[in-house]
Amino acid sequence: MFYYLLKYVVLGPLLRLFFRPVIEGTEHIPADGAAIVAGNHLSFSDHFLMPAIIKRRITFLAKAEYFTGPGVKGKLTAAFFRSAGQIPVDRSGKEAGQAAIREGLGVLSRGELLGIYPEGTRSPDGRLYKGKVGVAVMAIRAQVPVVPCAMVGTFEIQPPGKVVPRIKQVTIRFGEPLDFSRYAGLENEKAAIRAVTDEIMYAILDLSDQEYVDEYAVKVKAADQAGRTGRFPKLRR
């Protein structure tokens, strides 16, 4: 109930008013049935803008830190994300990744839309980073289509560290659903899930026109935090 109150009465109208989003390709989102919407992740604002503009309810796997913050602010944030139907995911360690996959498959088994950011974290600099393979495992195991999505302009309105977003128009694009039924039964094969993940990331790249970095964003962030210069291969479209 609170989800639809936010979407149609409180947050949704405000987001449309201030950011005047240009929306492209919503016809590619299935009207019913399970599907994964996989998008780039440029800004904290992404959590709100995409759900606000699509008709169906979408459940995101959100980092556990949003649900465990201290004090009044932490409790309010956790209450907000729970009310909005988001699922907390511990992103540390291999078992955490398996837990995220189980949670995502649970959403898909109910015939719902699952939202996921394959990069695993926000881009530190506006570029598109290498995708983690969890999205491929879920797509193959659940045998559901993957709709690529590109957020364009959200890094500029709210880059990392900026609390209050700038008021500026953004674009949200959805691409044609990707069918991975040819990989049925191969969700435990490393080559297969890497191939599926890369196909998803390049579909997002085609929509977003970002620069692509063949490195995990979390590693680049860790290197930056440690004061090191990260050197990594990169491809430009």
C-alpha positions as CSV (number, residue, x, y, z in Angstrom):
1,M,0.0,0.0,0.0
2,F,2.8,2.4,1.0
3,Y,4.6,1.6,-2.3
4,Y,1.7,2.8,-4.4
5,L,1.2,5.9,-2.2
6,L,4.8,6.9,-2.8
7,K,4.6,6.0,-6.5
8,Y,1.4,7.8,-7.4
9,V,0.8,10.4,-4.7
10,V,3.9,11.5,-2.9
11,L,7.3,10.8,-4.6
12,G,6.3,10.0,-8.2
13,P,4.6,13.3,-9.1
14,L,7.5,15.3,-7.4
15,L,10.1,13.4,-9.4
16,R,8.3,14.0,-12.7
17,L,7.8,17.7,-11.9
18,F,11.4,18.4,-11.0
19,F,13.3,16.2,-13.3
20,R,10.9,16.0,-16.3
21,P,12.2,12.6,-17.3
22,V,12.3,11.7,-21.0
23,I,11.2,8.1,-21.0
24,E,11.9,5.8,-23.9
25,G,11.1,2.1,-24.6
26,T,8.6,1.3,-21.8
27,E,6.8,-0.9,-24.3
28,H,9.7,-3.3,-23.9
29,I,8.7,-4.0,-20.2
30,P,6.4,-7.1,-20.1
31,A,2.9,-6.2,-19.1
32,D,2.8,-9.2,-16.8
33,G,5.0,-12.2,-15.7
34,A,8.5,-12.4,-14.3
35,A,11.3,-10.4,-15.8
36,I,14.6,-8.7,-14.8
37,V,15.2,-5.0,-15.4
38,A,19.0,-4.6,-15.4
39,G,20.4,-1.0,-15.4
40,N,23.4,1.1,-15.0
41,H,23.8,2.7,-11.6
42,L,25.0,6.3,-11.6
43,S,23.3,7.9,-8.7
44,F,21.3,7.4,-5.5
45,S,18.4,9.0,-7.4
46,D,18.2,5.9,-9.6
47,H,16.5,4.0,-6.8
48,F,13.5,6.4,-7.1
49,L,13.4,7.6,-10.7
50,M,13.1,4.2,-12.5
51,P,10.3,2.8,-10.2
52,A,8.4,6.1,-10.5
53,I,8.1,6.0,-14.2
54,I,7.1,2.4,-15.0
55,K,3.6,1.1,-14.5
56,R,4.4,-2.2,-12.8
57,R,5.7,-2.6,-9.3
58,I,9.4,-3.4,-9.3
59,T,11.5,-4.8,-6.4
60,F,15.1,-4.0,-6.1
61,L,17.9,-5.8,-4.3
62,A,19.3,-3.0,-2.1
63,K,22.5,-3.0,-0.1
64,A,22.0,-4.0,3.5
65,E,23.6,-0.7,4.8
66,Y,20.4,1.1,3.9
67,F,18.6,-1.0,6.5
68,T,21.2,-1.0,9.3
69,G,22.1,2.7,9.7
70,P,22.4,4.1,13.2
71,G,20.1,6.6,14.9
72,V,16.8,8.1,13.9
73,K,18.0,8.7,10.3
74,G,19.0,5.1,9.9
75,K,15.6,3.8,11.2
76,L,13.8,6.2,8.9
77,T,15.8,5.1,5.9
78,A,15.3,1.4,6.7
79,A,11.5,1.9,7.1
80,F,11.4,3.8,3.8
81,F,13.2,1.0,1.9
82,R,11.1,-1.7,3.5
83,S,7.9,0.1,2.8
84,A,9.0,0.6,-0.8
85,G,9.4,-3.2,-1.2
86,Q,13.2,-3.3,-1.4
87,I,15.1,-6.3,-0.2
88,P,18.3,-5.9,1.9
89,V,21.3,-7.7,0.5
90,D,24.7,-8.2,2.3
91,R,27.3,-7.6,-0.4
92,S,30.3,-9.0,1.5
93,G,31.6,-12.5,0.7
94,K,30.7,-15.3,-1.7
95,E,27.8,-16.6,0.5
96,A,26.3,-13.1,0.4
97,G,26.1,-13.3,-3.4
98,Q,24.3,-16.6,-3.2
99,A,21.8,-15.1,-0.7
100,A,21.1,-12.2,-3.2
101,I,20.5,-14.8,-5.9
102,R,18.0,-16.7,-3.7
103,E,16.2,-13.5,-2.8
104,G,16.0,-12.5,-6.5
105,L,14.7,-15.9,-7.6
106,G,12.0,-15.6,-4.9
107,V,10.8,-12.4,-6.5
108,L,10.8,-13.9,-10.0
109,S,9.0,-17.1,-8.8
110,R,6.1,-14.9,-7.9
111,G,5.9,-13.6,-11.4
112,E,7.1,-10.1,-10.5
113,L,9.6,-7.6,-11.8
114,L,13.1,-7.7,-10.3
115,G,15.4,-4.6,-10.6
116,I,19.1,-5.1,-10.4
117,Y,22.3,-3.1,-11.0
118,P,24.8,-5.7,-12.4
119,E,27.7,-3.4,-11.6
120,G,27.0,-4.1,-7.9
121,T,27.6,-0.5,-6.8
122,R,27.3,3.1,-8.1
123,S,29.7,4.2,-10.7
124,P,32.4,6.4,-9.1
125,D,32.9,8.5,-12.2
126,G,30.0,8.1,-14.6
127,R,31.5,5.3,-16.6
128,L,30.0,1.8,-17.1
129,Y,31.8,-0.9,-15.2
130,K,32.1,-4.7,-15.6
131,G,28.9,-6.6,-14.6
132,K,28.8,-9.2,-11.8
133,V,27.4,-12.6,-12.9
134,G,24.5,-12.9,-10.4
135,V,22.1,-11.4,-13.0
136,A,23.0,-14.1,-15.5
137,V,22.6,-16.9,-12.9
138,M,19.1,-15.6,-12.1
139,A,18.1,-15.1,-15.7
140,I,19.2,-18.6,-16.8
141,R,17.8,-20.4,-13.7
142,A,14.4,-18.6,-13.8
143,Q,14.2,-18.6,-17.6
144,V,13.0,-15.0,-17.7
145,P,13.8,-12.1,-20.1
146,V,16.2,-9.4,-19.2
147,V,15.2,-5.8,-20.1
148,P,18.3,-3.5,-20.3
149,C,17.9,0.0,-18.9
150,A,20.0,3.1,-19.1
151,M,19.8,6.1,-16.8
152,V,21.2,9.1,-18.6
153,G,22.0,12.3,-16.7
154,T,21.5,11.0,-13.1
155,F,25.3,11.2,-12.4
156,E,25.2,14.9,-13.2
157,I,22.3,15.6,-11.0
158,Q,23.6,13.6,-8.0
159,P,27.2,12.3,-8.2
160,P,28.7,10.4,-5.2
161,G,28.8,12.6,-2.1
162,K,26.1,15.0,-3.2
163,V,23.1,14.8,-0.9
164,V,20.6,17.1,-2.6
165,P,20.3,16.4,-6.3
166,R,20.4,19.2,-8.9
167,I,17.2,20.0,-10.7
168,K,17.9,18.9,-14.3
169,Q,16.2,16.8,-16.9
170,V,17.1,13.1,-17.1
171,T,16.5,10.4,-19.6
172,I,15.5,6.8,-18.9
173,R,15.7,4.2,-21.7
174,F,14.6,0.6,-21.9
175,G,15.8,-1.8,-24.6
176,E,14.3,-4.8,-26.2
177,P,14.1,-7.9,-23.8
178,L,17.1,-10.2,-24.0
179,D,16.3,-14.0,-24.3
180,F,18.8,-16.4,-22.8
181,S,16.8,-19.6,-23.1
182,R,19.6,-21.0,-25.2
183,Y,21.7,-21.2,-22.0
184,A,19.1,-23.3,-20.1
185,G,20.8,-25.5,-17.5
186,L,24.2,-23.7,-17.8
187,E,23.9,-21.4,-14.8
188,N,26.8,-23.1,-13.1
189,E,29.1,-22.8,-16.2
190,K,31.5,-19.9,-15.8
191,A,31.9,-19.3,-19.5
192,A,28.1,-19.2,-20.0
193,I,27.3,-16.8,-17.2
194,R,30.1,-14.5,-18.2
195,A,28.9,-14.4,-21.7
196,V,25.3,-13.7,-20.6
197,T,26.5,-10.9,-18.2
198,D,28.6,-9.3,-20.9
199,E,25.7,-9.4,-23.4
200,I,23.5,-7.6,-20.8
201,M,26.2,-5.0,-20.1
202,Y,26.8,-4.2,-23.7
203,A,23.0,-3.8,-24.2
204,I,23.1,-1.2,-21.4
205,L,26.1,0.4,-23.0
206,D,24.3,0.7,-26.3
207,L,21.5,2.5,-24.6
208,S,23.6,4.7,-22.3
209,D,26.5,5.6,-24.6
210,Q,28.9,5.6,-21.6
211,E,32.5,4.7,-21.7
212,Y,33.0,1.1,-20.7
213,V,35.6,-0.1,-18.2
214,D,36.5,-3.8,-18.1
215,E,37.0,-3.8,-14.3
216,Y,34.7,-4.1,-11.3
217,A,33.6,-0.8,-9.9
218,V,34.1,-2.0,-6.3
219,K,37.8,-2.7,-7.0
220,V,38.3,0.8,-8.5
221,K,36.6,2.4,-5.5
222,A,38.8,0.4,-3.1
223,A,41.9,1.5,-4.9
224,D,40.8,5.1,-4.8
225,Q,40.1,4.9,-1.1
226,A,43.5,3.4,-0.5
227,G,45.1,6.4,-2.3
228,R,46.3,4.3,-5.2
229,T,46.1,5.0,-8.9
230,G,44.0,2.2,-10.5
231,R,45.2,1.2,-13.9
232,F,42.8,-0.9,-15.9
233,P,42.0,-1.7,-19.5
234,K,39.1,0.3,-20.9
235,L,37.1,0.2,-24.1
236,R,35.4,3.2,-25.7
237,R,32.4,2.8,-28.0
